[in-house]
Amino acid sequence: MPDHAHSDDPAVQRQLDRLAALSVGDTLGLERIQALLDRVGNPEAALPPVLHVAGTNGKGSTCAYLRAMLEAAGHSVHVYTSPHLVRFNERIRVADRLIEDEALARHLGRVLDAAGNGEPDDIRPSFFEATTAAAFLAFAETPADACIVEVGLGGRLDATNVIAQPIACGIAQLGLDHQQFLGDRLDDIAGEKAGVAKHGVPLVTQHYPAAIGDRIGHVAHEAGADWLPRGGPWDAAVYQHRLHYRDGDGKLELPLPRLAGQHQAMNAALAVAMLRHQRRLAIPPSAYRAGIGWAQWPARLQRLGPGPLTALLPEDSQLWLDGGHNPAAARAIADYFRGHVPAGGDFHIVFGLLANKDLGGVLRAFTGREALVHAVPVPGHAHHAPEAIAAAANANGFNAMTAADPASALRWIARHADRARPPIVLIMGSLYLAGTVLAANGEVPD
C-alpha cells in the first residue's frame, strides 16, 4: 500500500483517501503520467526553469542546498520532494512555502477526477504519478523563478522525467536500493538514474568507480547531454575546515554545511556545480556561502531538540534521527558516529526497517561499533519484525532487544543509563519511522 497520509482539513483528507486507494506503482513508465498531464492541461510545460535531481542517497539534501542557495540569491523557488515525514504538504513547496490545504485539495481533486472514476478509459495512475501531476499543477499556477524536482525512483521511467528541458540535471550518491525496479547491479542502477539526461542539458554528477561512470557517460552521450562528473570539469574537497570548490569559472572557498556528516559537503558541492553550470539563473558567490549555512533537511543526521521524546532521556543525553534505509546511507551514518561517540560511550541504535530493505546490509555498516540495538516496528507499513531485526543484529555481533516503539526504547535506555555516561541514541532505518518520531517530539517540518 502507498503511504496513507492524514490531514486535519476534511477537504484535504477526502483527496488523500482517494490518493491512498491508488497503487504504489508496480510498473514504471511515462505513459500514464503523460496521459494524466494531457488531461489537466500539461502544466509541466509551464514550469519555471527546472533543476532535476536523481540519486540513491543525498538527492533530498542536494535539493535542500539548491533551494537555500537560490533563495539566498533572492529567487523564489518551487520544490517537489518525497516522501513526506509528517504532513503530506511537505512534498510540495510553492514559491518558498508549503502548499496551502485549499490548493492541495483542489489540485489533487482535479488530478484524481481527470484520472477517471471507473470508466473504460481510466488512466489508473499510481500514487506518485497522481501526486506529481498535482505538484506540477500547483507550480504552473503560481509564478516563481525556479523549480527543484527530486526524482522519486530511478530516473529514466520516473514520473518526474516528463520534464522535457530542465536547465540542469544532477545525480547524487549511488547505491543498491529498489532493486525490484532498477536491477541488482550498480551499473544498471546508474543507467536508470542517468536516464534523466536531456539533449543539450548539463548532467552534473558525483565521482563514481569506472564501470559506473562509463555507464553514465554512455547514457549521457546517447541523450546528447554534457556529462560533468566531479573530478573532471568541476571538483571539490574539504580541507582546513572549509569546502573548496573549483570549475572552469574559478574557485570558491565555502563554509562546511550545518547538516551533520562528511557526505553533506559533497552534496552541497553537487548543488553548487549544478547552479554554476546552468545559465538561466544568476547566483552570486555570497549566495553559495549563505545557502550552505541555511540549508536544513529533516531526519538526516538531525539532532532532536527539546520535546516529549528527548525529555525521556537523562540530562546531557543526545537523541539523533536519520531516515537512512539502505547500506550506502547506513555507511555514511556509521562513519559519522565513529567520530561522534567517544571511546566507551553509551551508544544505542533504535532501529526499524521496511520489509523490502536490506536488513543485513544496513546492520553490517555498523560492524565493529559497540552499540545496543533496540528493534522496533514501523507503524502502518510492512516491516521487518523486531524479533528478526534483533536476531540479525545478534548475528552481526551486537547485543539487541525489542521494543514496542521508540518511546519504549528510550524509557528503557533512561532506566539503565549511567549518570557518568549520558547515552547517545540514534533512531534510524526508515523515513516513515522518522516521521512518527518527529511528530512525537513536536518537530513538524515547515
C-alpha positions in Angstrom: 0.0 0.0 0.0 1.2 3.6 -0.6 1.7 5.9 2.3 -1.7 6.8 3.7 -1.2 10.4 4.8 -3.6 12.2 7.2 -4.7 15.8 7.4 -6.8 17.9 9.9 -8.5 19.5 6.9 -11.5 17.4 5.8 -11.3 18.5 2.2 -7.7 17.5 2.0 -8.4 14.2 3.8 -11.0 13.3 1.2 -8.5 13.6 -1.5 -5.8 11.9 0.4 -8.1 8.9 1.0 -8.7 8.8 -2.8 -5.0 9.0 -3.4 -4.3 6.2 -0.9 -6.5 3.9 -2.9 -4.1 4.0 -5.9 -1.3 1.5 -6.4 2.2 2.1 -5.3 3.2 1.8 -8.9 4.3 -1.8 -9.6 5.4 -0.8 -13.1 7.4 2.3 -14.0 6.8 4.2 -17.2 5.8 7.6 -18.6 2.7 6.7 -20.5 0.2 7.1 -17.5 1.7 10.3 -16.2 1.8 11.9 -19.7 -1.8 10.9 -20.3 -2.8 12.4 -17.0 -0.9 15.6 -17.6 -2.5 15.9 -21.0 -6.0 15.7 -19.4 -5.1 18.6 -16.9 -3.6 21.0 -19.5 0.1 20.0 -19.5 1.3 22.0 -16.5 4.8 20.5 -16.9 5.2 22.8 -19.9 4.5 25.9 -17.8 7.1 25.4 -15.1 9.8 27.9 -14.4 13.4 26.7 -15.0 13.8 23.2 -13.5 16.7 21.6 -11.7 16.1 17.8 -11.8 17.9 15.7 -9.1 18.3 11.9 -9.1 20.4 9.5 -6.9 20.1 6.7 -4.4 21.1 8.8 -1.3 21.7 12.5 -1.0 19.3 13.8 -3.6 16.9 15.3 -1.0 19.8 17.0 0.7 21.1 18.3 -2.6 17.6 19.7 -3.3 17.7 21.4 0.1 21.1 23.1 -0.8 19.8 24.1 -4.2 16.7 25.7 -2.6 18.8 27.5 0.1 21.3 28.8 -2.4 18.6 30.0 -4.8 16.6 31.7 -2.0 19.8 33.3 -0.7 20.2 34.8 -4.2 16.8 36.3 -4.0 14.9 33.8 -6.2 11.5 32.4 -5.4 11.5 28.6 -5.7 9.1 25.7 -6.1 10.3 22.3 -4.7 8.9 18.8 -5.2 10.3 16.1 -2.9 9.3 12.8 -1.4 8.3 11.2 0.8 6.8 13.5 3.4 7.7 12.9 7.1 4.7 14.3 9.0 2.4 16.2 6.7 1.7 15.4 3.0 2.1 19.2 2.3 5.8 18.8 2.8 6.1 17.2 -0.7 5.0 20.4 -2.5 6.6 23.7 -1.7 5.1 26.6 -3.7 7.2 29.8 -4.1 9.1 29.1 -0.8 6.1 28.0 1.3 4.5 24.6 1.9 1.4 24.2 -0.3 -1.8 25.5 1.5 -4.5 23.0 2.3 -7.1 24.6 0.0 -4.7 24.4 -3.0 -3.6 20.9 -2.2 -7.2 19.6 -2.0 -8.1 21.5 -5.3 -5.2 20.2 -7.3 -5.4 16.6 -6.0 -9.1 16.6 -6.7 -8.6 17.8 -10.3 -6.0 15.2 -11.0 -8.0 12.3 -9.5 -11.1 13.4 -11.3 -9.2 13.5 -14.6 -7.8 10.1 -14.0 -11.3 8.6 -14.1 -13.9 7.0 -11.9 -14.4 3.5 -13.2 -14.8 4.3 -17.0 -13.0 2.0 -19.6 -10.7 4.8 -20.5 -9.4 5.4 -16.9 -5.7 6.2 -16.7 -5.3 4.4 -13.3 -2.2 6.4 -12.2 0.0 5.4 -9.3 0.1 7.3 -6.0 3.3 9.0 -7.0 2.1 9.8 -10.6 -1.0 11.5 -9.3 1.0 13.4 -6.7 3.5 14.6 -9.3 0.7 15.8 -11.5 -0.9 17.8 -8.6 2.5 19.3 -7.8 3.0 20.4 -11.4 -0.5 22.0 -11.4 0.4 23.9 -8.2 3.7 25.1 -9.7 2.2 26.2 -13.0 -0.5 28.2 -11.2 1.9 30.3 -9.1 4.9 32.3 -10.6 8.4 31.5 -9.3 11.9 31.9 -10.6 13.0 28.3 -10.4 11.7 24.8 -9.7 13.6 22.0 -8.0 12.3 18.5 -8.7 13.5 15.4 -6.9 13.2 12.1 -8.8 11.0 9.6 -7.0 12.5 6.3 -8.1 15.2 5.6 -10.7 15.1 8.3 -13.3 14.5 7.1 -16.9 10.9 5.9 -16.2 10.2 8.1 -13.1 7.1 10.2 -13.4 9.1 13.4 -13.0 11.0 12.6 -16.2 8.3 14.1 -18.3 10.1 17.4 -17.8 11.5 18.0 -21.3 14.1 20.6 -20.9 15.5 21.3 -17.4 18.3 23.8 -17.0 20.5 21.2 -15.2 20.2 17.6 -14.0 22.2 16.1 -11.1 22.9 12.7 -9.8 23.9 12.3 -6.2 25.4 9.2 -4.4 24.5 5.8 -6.0 23.9 2.6 -4.1 21.7 -0.5 -4.1 18.1 0.2 -3.4 14.7 -0.6 -5.1 16.4 -3.5 -6.8 13.0 -4.9 -7.8 12.5 -1.9 -10.1 16.1 -0.9 -11.0 18.1 -4.1 -11.0 20.7 -5.8 -8.8 23.8 -4.3 -10.4 25.1 -0.8 -9.6 25.9 -0.1 -13.2 22.3 -0.9 -14.2 21.0 1.3 -11.4 23.4 4.1 -12.6 22.0 3.7 -16.1 18.4 4.1 -14.9 19.4 7.2 -12.8 21.3 8.7 -15.8 18.0 8.4 -17.8 17.2 11.9 -16.6 19.8 13.2 -19.1 18.4 15.5 -21.8 19.9 16.8 -25.1 21.9 20.0 -24.5 21.4 20.0 -20.7 24.3 19.6 -18.3 24.3 16.3 -16.3 26.2 17.1 -13.2 27.3 14.1 -11.1 29.4 12.9 -8.2 32.5 10.8 -8.9 31.9 7.1 -9.3 34.0 3.9 -9.9 35.0 3.4 -13.6 32.3 0.9 -14.6 29.5 3.1 -13.2 31.0 6.2 -14.6 31.3 4.6 -18.0 27.6 3.6 -17.9 26.5 7.1 -17.0 28.8 8.6 -19.7 27.3 6.3 -22.3 23.7 7.2 -21.4 24.6 10.9 -21.3 26.3 10.6 -24.8 23.3 8.8 -26.2 21.0 11.6 -24.9 23.2 14.4 -26.2 23.8 15.7 -22.7 27.0 17.2 -21.4 28.3 14.9 -18.7 30.1 16.8 -15.9 31.4 14.4 -13.2 33.2 15.6 -10.0 36.9 15.2 -10.6 36.6 16.4 -14.2 35.1 19.7 -15.2 34.5 20.5 -11.6 35.8 19.3 -8.3 35.5 19.8 -4.5 37.5 18.9 -1.4 37.3 19.6 2.3 40.5 20.8 4.0 41.3 23.4 6.7 37.7 23.2 7.8 36.4 24.6 4.6 34.8 23.3 1.4 37.0 24.2 -1.6 35.2 24.1 -5.0 36.6 24.8 -8.4 35.4 24.7 -12.0 36.2 26.4 -15.3 34.8 29.7 -14.0 37.1 29.8 -11.0 37.3 28.8 -7.3 35.1 29.2 -4.3 36.0 28.8 -0.7 32.8 27.9 1.2 31.9 27.1 4.8 31.1 23.5 5.7 27.4 22.6 5.8 25.5 22.9 9.1 24.0 19.5 8.2 26.0 16.8 10.0 28.1 14.2 8.3 31.1 14.3 5.9 29.0 13.3 3.0 27.0 16.5 3.2 29.9 18.5 1.9 29.8 16.7 -1.4 26.0 17.0 -1.6 26.5 20.8 -1.2 29.2 20.7 -3.8 26.9 19.0 -6.2 24.3 21.7 -5.7 27.0 24.4 -6.3 28.1 22.6 -9.5 24.5 22.3 -10.8 23.9 26.0 -10.3 27.3 27.0 -11.7 26.8 25.0 -14.9 23.4 26.4 -15.8 22.9 29.8 -17.5 19.3 30.9 -16.7 19.6 32.0 -13.1 22.2 34.4 -11.6 23.8 33.2 -8.4 26.4 35.4 -6.7 29.2 33.7 -4.7 27.7 35.1 -1.4 24.5 33.0 -2.1 26.5 29.8 -2.2 28.1 30.6 1.1 24.8 31.6 2.8 22.9 28.7 1.3 25.3 26.1 2.7 24.8 27.5 6.1 21.0 27.9 5.8 20.1 24.5 4.3 18.1 22.2 6.5 16.8 18.7 5.7 14.9 16.9 8.5 15.7 13.3 9.6 19.1 13.4 8.0 21.6 13.2 10.9 19.3 15.5 12.8 19.8 16.1 16.5 16.4 16.4 18.0 15.7 19.4 20.2 13.6 19.6 23.4 10.4 17.7 23.2 8.4 14.8 24.7 10.9 12.2 23.4 14.1 13.9 24.3 12.6 14.5 27.8 12.5 10.7 28.3 16.3 10.6 28.4 18.6 11.7 31.2 20.1 15.2 31.1 23.0 15.7 28.7 21.9 12.8 26.5 21.8 13.1 22.8 19.0 11.9 20.6 19.6 11.7 16.8 17.4 10.8 13.9 18.1 9.6 10.4 15.9 8.0 7.8 18.7 6.1 6.2 17.4 2.7 5.0 20.0 1.2 2.6 23.6 0.1 3.1 25.2 3.1 1.4 23.2 5.5 3.7 24.0 3.4 6.7 27.7 3.6 6.0 27.5 7.4 5.9 25.7 7.4 9.2 28.1 4.9 10.8 31.1 7.0 9.7 29.6 10.0 11.4 29.0 8.2 14.7 32.5 6.6 14.7 33.8 10.1 15.2 31.0 11.4 17.3 30.7 8.7 20.0 33.7 8.7 22.4 35.5 5.5 23.3 33.5 3.7 25.9 30.4 5.8 25.2 26.9 4.5 25.8 25.6 4.2 22.3 22.2 2.9 21.3 20.5 2.3 17.9 16.7 2.3 17.8 16.2 0.6 14.5 13.1 -0.2 12.4 13.2 -1.1 8.7 10.7 -1.8 5.9 10.4 -5.4 4.8 11.8 -4.7 1.3 15.1 -3.3 2.6 18.4 -5.0 3.1 18.5 -5.7 6.8 21.9 -7.4 6.9 23.5 -4.8 4.6 22.3 -1.9 6.9 23.5 -3.6 10.0 26.9 -4.5 8.6 27.6 -0.8 8.1 27.9 -0.6 11.9 30.1 -3.7 12.3 32.7 -3.1 15.0 30.6 -0.5 16.8 29.9 -1.1 20.4 26.1 -0.4 20.5 22.9 -1.8 21.8 20.3 -2.3 19.2 16.6 -1.7 20.1 14.5 -3.2 17.3 11.1 -1.5 16.7 8.3 -1.8 14.2 7.5 0.8 11.5 3.8 1.6 12.2 1.4 1.4 9.2 3.9 -0.3 6.9 5.2 -3.8 6.1 8.4 -4.1 8.1 11.0 -6.5 9.3 9.7 -8.0 12.6 11.5 -6.6 15.6 12.4 -10.2 16.6 14.0 -10.7 13.1 15.9 -7.4 13.4 17.2 -8.4 16.9 18.3 -11.8 15.6 20.1 -10.3 12.7 21.8 -7.8 15.0 22.9 -10.6 17.3 24.3 -12.4 14.2 26.3 -9.3 13.3 27.9 -9.1 16.8 25.5 -6.6 18.5 23.6 -7.0 21.7 19.9 -6.5 20.8 16.4 -6.4 22.2 13.0 -5.5 21.0 10.7 -2.6 22.0 7.1 -1.7 21.2 8.1 1.7 19.8 10.9 4.3 20.1 9.4 5.9 23.2 9.5 2.5 25.0 13.1 2.0 23.9 14.1 5.5 25.2 12.4 4.7 28.6 14.5 1.5 28.8 17.7 3.4 28.0 16.9 6.0 30.6 16.3 3.4 33.3 19.6 1.7 32.6 21.7 4.8 32.0 24.9 5.5 33.8 24.9 9.1 35.0 28.6 9.4 34.3 28.0 8.4 30.6 24.9 10.2 29.2 23.6 8.0 26.4 23.9 8.8 22.7 20.9 7.4 20.9 20.3 7.1 17.1 16.9 6.3 15.8 17.2 5.2 12.2 16.1 2.8 9.4 13.0 4.3 7.7 11.8 7.8 6.8 8.3 6.6 7.8 9.6 5.8 11.2 11.4 9.1 11.3 8.1 10.9 10.6 6.5 9.3 13.6 9.4 10.3 15.7 9.4 14.0 14.6 5.6 14.2 15.2 6.0 12.6 18.7 8.7 15.1 19.6 6.7 18.1 18.3 9.2 18.9 15.4 6.9 19.1 12.4 8.9 20.2 9.3 7.7 23.6 7.9 
